[in-house]
Amino acid sequence: MGWRNRNSLLFFLVLFFVHVIDAMNFRNNTHQAEYNQFLLANGVARTPPMGWNSWNHFQCNINESTVKTIVDALVSTGLAAVGYKYVNLDDCWAEKNRDTRGNLRAKSSTFPSGIKTLADYVHARGLKLGIYSDAGYMTCSMTMPGSLGHEEQDARTFAEWGVDYLKYDNCYNDGSKPQKRYARMSYALQKVGRPILYSLCEWGQENPAKWAGLYGNTWRTTGDINDTWASITSIADQNNIWGRYAGPGKWNDPDMLEVGNGGMSLEEYRSHFSIWAVMKAPLLIGCDVRSASKETLQILGNKEVINVNQDPMGVQARKLRSKDGLEVWAGPLSRKRVVVVLWNRGRSVAPISVTWRDIGLSPYKPVVVRDLWAHSFVSRNKRFRLTANVAPHGCKMYALSPY
């Protein structure tokens, strides 16, 4: 065979393999696009989920009676009415061993009526039930089985019980890539015929913001939160870098709220809630709402701040500037508005300023400035810049509306 013929054959072989690879990529991309459309089409997590989770306050000390009274308190305090819809059981709800058919079963000593009955109770009050499992052989508490190897069976069980939300942890796994293990449960949930919000709790180890949106609705970007100022500031910084990956149907998760658990001041809790809200984080209450103080309920129930979190544009705000512990966070909202948080992480009162140029507005444009914690207008004709004296560990939060 002459060199011309050999080169022609080589060219056609290369062309053939390019077409094969393109076809494979097209099929893979088409499948992924179809699945992403499924996640959005089922109506789940178009805005960040809101609700309550048992772990931060109760850890393993949770039972059926407590959950029912929490449900009643969410309704009676008005928290359910402002958007807190999910009531999520965390670890420790199940027996240590599966039944003879390999099914998970509720722990008889703490959930004697079973999860289906509890789900019915929650649904009857207009709320939704969440549950917890693990992409490993055991959950993190080592008190109940994980779902590794039982994904389809457990997904069917959750659907039959009427579960609306699954938090899926990462303990005691087989050492395989989390992408693989989390995908298995994702596909299992897709088959059950019930919309179940899928929350991946991989702790940010493999940069899940880059891949978890292919499989679920939220993904943890960090390790576990605790009820300290150091914890919330560190987590805010870690979560900040992943903003471009979030949006309707898929959200960065910097972990549950600590507001009301007693380890921080009210000023610090307001900052915690404000930053979680602008980061479009899931707002999952972590305190005992039955005994929450008036001040705690005012923070958690601030409808103006919640509206920022639930804004349909779904763009995570980011840190624009940080110097000597004085920070400016900002992000776009629907109707051409902008949210701004002036956050003082220092130890003394300090002025913090933001210019209209900093946040993409014309400096000459008049702006209506609304203080979302004072529930009042700062100005109806503000130009150029905004400056406020901010308390130590406190923040100011504003909605800016150009006209």
Secondary structure, 3 states (H helix, E strand, C coil): CCHHHHHHHHHHHHHHHHHHHHHHHHHHHHHHHHHHHHHHHCCCCCCCCEEEECHHHHCCCCCHHHHHHHHHHHHHCCCCCCCCCEEECCCCCECCCCCCCCCCCECCCCCCCCHHHHHHHHHHCCCEEEEEEECCCECCCCCCECCCCCHHHHHHHHHHHCCCEEEEECCCCCCCCHHHHHHHHHHHHHCCCCCCEEEECCCCCCCHHHCHHHCCCEEECCCCCCCCHHHHHHHHHHHHCCHHHCECCEEEECCCCCCCCCCCCHHHHHHHHHHHHHCCCCEEECCCHHHCCHHHHHHHCCHHHHHHHCCCCCCCCEEEEEECCEEEEEEECCCCCEEEEEEECCCCCEEEEEECHHHCCCCCCCEEEEECCCCEEEEEEECCEEEEEECCCCEEEEEEEEC
